[in-house]
Amino acid sequence: MNRQSPLKRALFAVVLAGATAAIAEAANVCQMTSQDGLNSCKKSAQSDYWTAIGMCANISDLQSQQACNRKAKSDYQDAITSCQDQFTSRNQVCERLGGGPYNPTIDPANFTTNIDNPYFPLKPGTTYIYEGPTSGGFIRNTFVVTTNTKLIDGVTCVEVHDQVFTDGELSEDTLDWFAQDKEGNVWYFGEDSDELVNGRVSSLGGSWQAGVNGASPGIVMEAHPKVGDFYRQEFLLNTAEDSAGVLDLNQTVTVPAGTFRHCLETAEVTGLEPGALEHKFYAKGIGNVLTVDLVTGDTFPLVQIEGN
């Protein structure tokens, strides 16, 4: 029997580890993940299609049954197009981020609930109020920094209660969780999000927590933003895929709450909504003062800060 010496085995292990890492890098993990997301999306569309066809088969009237089948096919084709658009959008993000895997190292000892990043301060007891007309109605958004905390993936996070009212009726009710690392970066650790219609919960689709089902936190605000920076703000495939890039550090913004100079401007995109693009403006010592949806043209200015 040919037995290797401990030294040879150790050297072989080092070479194998290096080769494995090189293969992973060459494979472009980000693009592989995009492909996996595309495959998942297509399988889901196929499942929905065959479920619809199965229901159509139970319609006794032939014309109605044929119309049902045509709609099922049309819906399937639309879903496949959407899947492909998501794939393209994800790959555009990959081009900005590079091909490596997204797996940030989270050491709970490196985080604090004292969030004092100049562009994203979260002082408990502070409420930010944003308002603006949209095609779907008049929006009022309250962003309340609570005194509550939540332990997520070993990290104690500050809890923010974020509510959206459309024409006076609650349409989104969300708990968000943030923590700041020792370098001053503010991380987003997840959300519990309810979408409501006529007072009833209609969707929980955007909910996620770091450490659950492989989800990873992301940076919602850098300690030292630089023009050209691009980073993930969250990551759970098919659920949480927001990314942001730094555009400018010297914008002047006038909103009902005041005029703010030397504002940070970012652009936010998501692999889940191809074409979606928001620009956000942040003032030092305040935080977000304006959000502009470049697709719809809707703007959400800061109108008031309470308790600060």
Disulfide bonds with the S-S distance in Angstrom:
Cys30-Cys94 2.04
Cys41-Cys83 1.95
Cys56-Cys68 1.86
